[in-house]
Amino acid sequence: MAIRTALLIVGIATLAYGRSNKYTHYYWRDYTGEIPCDAVIGAFNDSGTTIYIGQGWAMYNEAFSLAPVPIVEGERVQKTVISGVPVDVVPLKILCVTSPYPDKWIETNTSGLVAVAEKNQLIPGGIEFHTDPAYNGYNFNLTIGRAQVGGKPKIGKIVSYFGMSVLYLVDGDRIVEALNFEVLAANN
């Protein structure tokens, strides 16, 4: 029952936030293992392979997350970070766009995301729930971020709390906390 409630809340929470007076043409489509023609490109790796933006359900101890994850065609399992631990995730959704507008990635940092969100409509990446008392019941709206790690582009989740934001990435089995990153915003 708790998971159903969490999924209902996640469904409600995936509405766009940030500056809300613009319509966004982005939406999440079921991911079946095939890349749709309107999928949003997140980056290209060093061999030219396209990295798309997915969303997957992750659980670890008392934390649950519908988190943005990379999708690489032919790789079914990806990783995300939850409660400071890298966990395997199977992407359930893929981010798509219905308009010809190019993607808008805005450079920012750990303290600059609030200012970016005031001027732009950020594309929501999901939500994270913590039932552990150490988190005082905090739930986090996640946005989609990317950064270079060892010269390679990585897609991950941006967690914002108390005016600070961190982009969490997984590089192999290593967790990376990027303090300088790009965030995906609507380009309407």
N, C-alpha and C positions, 0 to 999 in steps of 0.2 A: 504494500500500500504506500509506503514512504517513497518508493521509486516512482510509482504512478503520479503521486503528488509532485515530486521533483520534476518529472517530465512535463506535467501540465504547466508548472511555473516556468520551466525552460521555454516551452512554447510561447508563453506570454512574454517572456523576457527577451526574445529574439527580435523585438521591434527595434528599429533604428533609434539611436539616441545621439546626443550632441545637438547641434543646431537643427531644430525640427521643422523649420518653415520651408524646407525643400523636399520634393518627392525624390525618393531614391529608386533606381532601376535595378538594384541588386536583390537577389533572392537566393534561398537555399533550395536545391533540388536533391532528390534522393540520389545517392551514389551507388551505381550498380557494378562498378568496375570498369565502365566505359566512360571516356571523357566526352561530355556533350559539346557541341560546337559553340555554345555561348558561355562556356566556363571561363572564369576569371584567371588570368595567368598571374601567379605570384612572383615568379622569378625564373631564371634559367641557370642551371648549374654549369660548372666549368666544362662539361662535355657537350653542352648545348641542349640537354634534356630539360623539358618544360616542367616546372613545379607549379601545381595548381593549389588552390586553397580549399581545404576540406573542413569537416566538423565531425568530431567523434565523441562518444560517451566514455568517460574514464572514471574509475572508482579506486580509492585507496583508503583503507581504514575508515575514518569517519568523514571523508571528503568525497564529493561527487562533482563532476565537471562535464559540461558540454563544451568542449574546447576546440579552437581552431588548430588544425594540423595540416602539414603538407600532404599533397597527393602527387605521387609520381606514378605514371602509368606503368602497370606491371608489378608494383609493390603494394601488396594488400595491407600490411600492418605498418603503422607509423608509431611515433612516440610523442608523448606530451609530458609535462611536469605537473604533478599534483602533490601537495603537501611536501614539496622538496624532494620528490622521488620520481625518476623517469618511469613511466608506465606505457605498456603497449596499448595502442588504440587502433580499431578498425574504423576507417572513415565511413560515416553513414550518410553524410550530405556533401555536396560540392557547391561552392559559391558560383553563381551565374549572374549575367547581366543582360538586360533586354534592350539596351540602347547602344549606339555607336560611340558613346563617350569613352575616351581612354581612361584607364585607371589612374587615380590620383594618390600617389604615395607622398606623404608629407614628412620631411625630416623633423625630428624632435628629440627630446631627451627626457630623463626621469622626472624633471620638474616642469617641463614645458607642455605636457599633453593637455592640461586643463585649458590653457590658452588656445591651443589648436582646436579643441572641442567646442570652444565658445564661438569660433568663426567657421567651423566646418561640420558637416554631418558625418560622423564616424560610422563605419560599417560594423555592426555588432558581430562579434565572433562567438558569443555564447555566454555562459554564466557558470559560476563555481559556488558550491554550497559547502559549508563546513559545519558539522554538528559537534565537533570537538569543543568543549568549553574554553579551551585556550584561545579560540578565535572569537569568543563572545557572540556567537551566532551570526557573524558577518557573512554576507554573500557578496560576491564580486561580479560585476558585469565585465565581460572580457571583450577587448577589441583585437583586431588583427594587426600583427606587426611583422616586420622583417628586418634582418640585419646580416652583416657579413661575419662569419665565424671562420677563422683560418682561411680567409679568402673565398669561402663558399657561402652562397646565399642560403639563409634559413628562414622558415616561416614559423611563427609561434604565437603565443597568447600574451597580450598585455594586461597585467593586473594593476589596477589603480586603487590606492587606499591612502587616506589622510593626505591628499594633495600630491602624492608621489606615485610614479608609474614605473613598472619594470617589465621588460620583455623577457619572457622565459622561453628558452630554446633548448633542444636536445641535440647534441653533436655526438653521435655514437651512443655511448652510455653515460656521457658527461653532461651535466646541467650547466647551461650558460645563462647568466643574468646580464642582459644587455642594457646599459644605461643610456646609450645613444642608439636610436633606431628610427625606422619609418613606420607610420601608421596609415592604414587604408581609409580613405575618405571618399564620399560620393563626389563625383565630378559631373554635376548636372548643368 
